[in-house]
Amino acid sequence: MKLTHNHAVALMVVVALMWSTAGVVTRHLESARSFEVTFWRAFFTTVSLLVILPLFRGRRVFAELKHANAALWASGVCWSVMFTAYMLALTLTSVANVLVTMSLGPLFTALVARVFIGHRIALRTWVAIAAAGLGIAIMYGAQVSGEQMLGTLVALCVPVAGATNWTVTQHSHAKGRDVDLVPAVFVGAVISAVVTLPLAYPFQATTHDLGLLVYLGLGQLAIPCVLSVLCARVLQAPEMSLLALLEVIFGIALAWWGAGEAPGLTVLTGGSLVIGALLVNELLGWNQRRIAP
């Protein structure tokens, strides 16, 4: 499947919208909570990819997993941490808190890559890291205890795992062994489902809940992950990063409109600093690479 640049941009906007629905959908669950939500989402993602992967990669994709290198399995573990932490955080704190915390991924990636594989960090990125740090301090300065702080700490696992995932895949690429990300997502979903299954008992999800959880596994995660891989073949990394930031805006707006979860002043102020820092950093980097000889 080949996309033009404009089609890839439009499709990535749709992907960001699909990703952003997790918060508002979670708020309409009746009985399912915590690890049960995480388990069912991972389970239905696994089932969805069992159908999608052979269509996307061919029938041999699962047989090839047996011979995959260690980097793919490490990437799968990172994905499982992201899947699990994301849904747990949504059950512990506000959608806005989770999404803004997740958006720190590119900055965490720059730091992890600097420490472990020696990537140079540009001055503009150091400034963005400082501004984003200030934004996070504003957002969470009042959260000294309780469930909100726990949710924040769990949400921080998502960008940390994402940064680790990127570093692992880049290190593998440098050695001539590319990691196929879609099978890695499948591995992550399987691990997340297996790990959270014992913690999900006793099941309390209603039929209504299961319908929403099927959507989270298929429409919010499996399908957009595959579509984002298609977009990444056409779009440059800065374009992907900028368009992915739409998930934060869409997600906060949907939770506000669809679940009445209005973000507080500190979240809006700190979140604006974080998103603004990311936006300026990516735009400056994109422009610098565009005009470079």
VMD Tcl script that draws the C-alpha trace (Angstrom):
set ca {
  {0.00 0.00 0.00}
  {1.59 3.28 -1.16}
  {0.54 6.67 0.16}
  {1.18 10.16 -1.16}
  {2.57 12.67 1.33}
  {-0.78 14.46 1.71}
  {-2.62 11.18 2.20}
  {-0.08 10.11 4.83}
  {-0.54 13.40 6.71}
  {-4.33 13.04 6.64}
  {-4.10 9.40 7.73}
  {-1.76 10.27 10.60}
  {-4.29 12.85 11.84}
  {-6.91 10.08 11.86}
  {-4.47 7.80 13.70}
  {-3.90 10.46 16.38}
  {-7.67 10.84 16.75}
  {-8.10 7.07 17.16}
  {-5.31 6.90 19.75}
  {-6.84 9.82 21.65}
  {-10.16 8.05 22.30}
  {-8.81 5.81 25.08}
  {-9.46 8.35 27.84}
  {-13.06 9.19 27.04}
  {-13.94 5.54 26.37}
  {-12.41 4.49 29.70}
  {-14.56 7.05 31.49}
  {-17.71 5.32 30.21}
  {-16.86 1.88 31.59}
  {-19.42 0.69 34.14}
  {-17.64 -1.92 36.27}
  {-14.25 -2.83 34.80}
  {-11.36 -1.19 36.62}
  {-7.56 -1.11 36.83}
  {-5.83 -4.35 35.78}
  {-9.02 -5.78 34.29}
  {-9.23 -2.87 31.85}
  {-5.58 -3.36 30.95}
  {-6.00 -7.11 30.46}
  {-9.05 -6.92 28.19}
  {-7.53 -4.18 26.04}
  {-4.32 -6.19 25.60}
  {-6.29 -9.39 24.98}
  {-8.46 -7.86 22.27}
  {-5.40 -6.21 20.72}
  {-3.75 -9.62 20.54}
  {-6.81 -11.19 18.92}
  {-7.06 -8.30 16.43}
  {-3.40 -8.57 15.42}
  {-3.75 -12.34 14.97}
  {-6.05 -11.42 12.06}
  {-4.38 -8.20 10.88}
  {-0.73 -9.32 10.92}
  {-1.06 -12.11 8.32}
  {-2.84 -9.63 6.02}
  {-0.18 -7.00 6.64}
  {2.98 -9.13 6.71}
  {1.93 -12.45 5.15}
  {1.17 -15.85 6.63}
  {4.77 -16.48 7.66}
  {4.89 -13.61 10.13}
  {4.27 -15.74 13.23}
  {6.70 -18.45 12.14}
  {9.34 -15.75 11.64}
  {8.86 -14.61 15.24}
  {10.57 -17.81 16.36}
  {13.77 -16.61 14.67}
  {13.50 -12.95 15.64}
  {16.55 -11.29 17.18}
  {16.75 -10.19 20.82}
  {15.99 -6.56 19.90}
  {12.48 -7.45 18.73}
  {11.73 -9.23 22.01}
  {13.19 -6.30 23.97}
  {10.98 -3.96 21.94}
  {8.00 -6.18 22.75}
  {8.74 -5.88 26.46}
  {8.88 -2.08 26.10}
  {5.54 -2.08 24.28}
  {4.02 -4.21 27.05}
  {5.14 -1.69 29.67}
  {3.65 1.16 27.63}
  {0.33 -0.65 27.12}
  {0.02 -1.62 30.77}
  {1.15 1.65 32.32}
  {-1.03 3.75 29.99}
  {-4.29 2.05 30.90}
  {-3.46 1.81 34.61}
  {-2.62 5.53 34.68}
  {-5.95 6.38 33.04}
  {-7.75 4.62 35.88}
  {-5.74 6.54 38.51}
  {-5.53 10.13 37.27}
  {-7.04 12.50 34.73}
  {-6.81 12.01 30.97}
  {-5.01 15.36 30.61}
  {-2.35 14.38 33.17}
  {-1.68 11.09 31.41}
  {-1.51 12.51 27.89}
  {0.74 15.45 28.76}
  {3.08 13.13 30.70}
  {3.18 10.73 27.73}
  {4.10 13.58 25.40}
  {7.50 13.81 27.12}
  {8.55 10.75 25.11}
  {10.68 12.59 22.50}
  {12.61 14.47 25.18}
  {13.16 11.33 27.26}
  {14.30 9.61 24.08}
  {16.91 12.30 23.47}
  {18.28 11.85 27.01}
  {18.34 8.03 26.90}
  {19.95 8.03 23.45}
  {22.58 10.49 24.70}
  {23.48 8.29 27.66}
  {23.43 4.86 26.03}
  {24.31 5.33 22.35}
  {26.06 8.69 22.39}
  {23.59 10.77 20.38}
  {24.34 14.48 20.59}
  {21.60 16.69 22.06}
  {21.16 20.04 20.33}
  {20.95 23.25 22.38}
  {17.32 23.74 21.30}
  {16.48 20.30 22.74}
  {18.15 21.12 26.07}
  {16.01 24.29 26.21}
  {12.91 22.23 25.37}
  {13.76 19.73 28.13}
  {14.11 22.57 30.65}
  {10.81 24.18 29.57}
  {8.99 20.85 29.64}
  {10.43 20.14 33.10}
  {9.05 23.45 34.32}
  {5.67 22.58 32.82}
  {5.61 19.22 34.57}
  {6.59 20.90 37.86}
  {3.66 23.32 37.49}
  {1.25 20.49 36.67}
  {2.21 18.17 39.48}
  {3.47 20.55 42.17}
  {0.23 20.19 44.13}
  {0.13 16.40 43.83}
  {2.11 15.53 46.93}
  {0.28 12.32 47.76}
  {-2.61 10.06 46.94}
  {-3.94 8.43 43.81}
  {-3.21 11.39 41.51}
  {0.52 11.21 42.27}
  {0.49 7.43 41.83}
  {-1.20 7.86 38.46}
  {1.45 10.39 37.43}
  {4.29 8.04 38.37}
  {2.65 5.18 36.46}
  {2.13 7.46 33.43}
  {5.84 8.35 33.49}
  {6.60 4.70 32.75}
  {5.13 5.21 29.25}
  {7.65 7.78 27.90}
  {10.52 6.03 29.71}
  {9.62 2.70 28.08}
  {9.08 4.47 24.75}
  {12.53 6.08 24.95}
  {14.08 2.71 25.77}
  {12.22 1.12 22.87}
  {13.49 3.72 20.39}
  {17.06 3.37 21.67}
  {16.96 -0.43 21.37}
  {15.58 -0.32 17.82}
  {18.09 2.35 16.73}
  {21.00 0.42 18.21}
  {19.82 -2.71 16.40}
  {19.45 -0.75 13.14}
  {23.02 0.54 13.47}
  {24.17 -3.08 13.59}
  {22.23 -3.93 10.43}
  {19.32 -5.71 12.14}
  {16.10 -3.73 11.77}
  {13.24 -4.40 14.18}
  {9.83 -5.01 12.59}
  {7.65 -2.85 14.82}
  {4.22 -4.36 14.10}
  {5.17 -7.88 15.29}
  {6.85 -6.17 18.27}
  {3.50 -4.55 19.10}
  {1.90 -8.02 18.95}
  {4.53 -9.40 21.35}
  {3.90 -6.46 23.70}
  {0.15 -7.07 23.69}
  {0.65 -10.77 24.48}
  {3.03 -10.02 27.36}
  {0.69 -7.36 28.77}
  {-2.29 -9.73 28.64}
  {-0.39 -12.60 30.27}
  {1.08 -10.45 33.07}
  {-2.18 -8.67 33.95}
  {-4.48 -11.73 33.72}
  {-3.85 -12.96 37.29}
  {-4.30 -9.40 38.59}
  {-7.56 -8.89 36.70}
  {-9.56 -11.43 38.78}
  {-12.34 -11.39 39.67}
  {-13.70 -10.14 36.34}
  {-16.39 -7.48 36.78}
  {-16.81 -6.14 33.24}
  {-20.38 -5.93 32.01}
  {-21.47 -6.64 28.45}
  {-21.44 -2.88 27.89}
  {-17.88 -2.73 29.17}
  {-16.71 -5.58 26.94}
  {-18.05 -3.77 23.88}
  {-15.99 -0.70 24.76}
  {-12.94 -2.84 25.56}
  {-13.18 -4.57 22.18}
  {-13.03 -1.12 20.61}
  {-9.99 -0.18 22.72}
  {-8.15 -3.29 21.56}
  {-9.10 -3.05 17.90}
  {-10.00 0.53 17.02}
  {-7.90 2.47 19.52}
  {-4.72 0.38 19.41}
  {-4.34 -2.42 16.83}
  {-5.59 -0.63 13.71}
  {-3.96 2.79 14.34}
  {-0.62 1.13 15.19}
  {-0.61 -0.63 11.82}
  {-1.69 2.55 10.02}
  {1.04 4.59 11.75}
  {3.65 2.17 10.38}
  {2.30 2.83 6.87}
  {2.53 6.59 7.49}
  {6.10 6.28 8.80}
  {7.17 4.93 5.40}
  {6.24 8.28 3.81}
  {6.58 10.93 6.53}
  {9.80 12.14 8.10}
  {10.38 11.57 11.81}
  {9.72 15.23 12.79}
  {6.43 15.16 10.88}
  {5.42 11.99 12.70}
  {6.32 13.56 16.07}
  {4.38 16.75 15.37}
  {1.29 14.95 14.12}
  {1.40 12.52 17.04}
  {1.13 15.52 19.41}
  {-2.43 15.90 18.15}
  {-3.29 12.91 20.35}
  {-2.81 15.11 23.42}
  {-5.07 17.88 22.10}
  {-7.72 15.50 20.79}
  {-7.63 13.38 23.96}
  {-8.09 16.29 26.38}
  {-10.85 17.77 24.22}
  {-12.71 14.43 23.93}
  {-12.51 13.78 27.69}
  {-13.77 17.32 28.35}
  {-16.58 17.09 25.80}
  {-17.52 13.41 26.15}
  {-16.98 12.80 29.87}
  {-17.10 16.26 31.47}
  {-13.48 15.99 32.61}
  {-12.35 19.61 32.41}
  {-8.58 20.12 32.87}
  {-7.57 22.40 35.73}
  {-5.66 25.67 35.35}
  {-2.35 24.12 36.42}
  {-2.77 21.32 33.87}
  {-3.56 23.80 31.10}
  {-0.61 26.02 32.05}
  {1.94 23.27 32.54}
  {0.61 21.26 29.61}
  {0.90 24.28 27.33}
  {4.56 24.67 28.33}
  {5.27 21.00 27.62}
  {3.47 20.90 24.27}
  {4.87 24.30 23.26}
  {8.42 23.16 24.04}
  {7.96 20.00 21.99}
  {6.37 21.88 19.11}
  {9.10 24.53 18.88}
  {11.87 21.92 19.23}
  {10.50 19.76 16.42}
  {9.81 22.72 14.11}
  {13.30 24.17 14.60}
  {14.88 20.76 14.03}
  {12.80 20.17 10.94}
  {13.72 23.56 9.50}
  {17.41 23.03 10.31}
  {17.47 19.68 8.49}
  {15.54 21.12 5.55}
  {17.97 23.96 4.85}
  {21.14 21.96 5.60}
  {23.27 21.22 2.50}
}
mol new
graphics top color blue
foreach p $ca { graphics top sphere $p radius 0.5 }
foreach p [lrange $ca 0 end-1] q [lrange $ca 1 end] { graphics top cylinder $p $q radius 0.2 }
display resetview
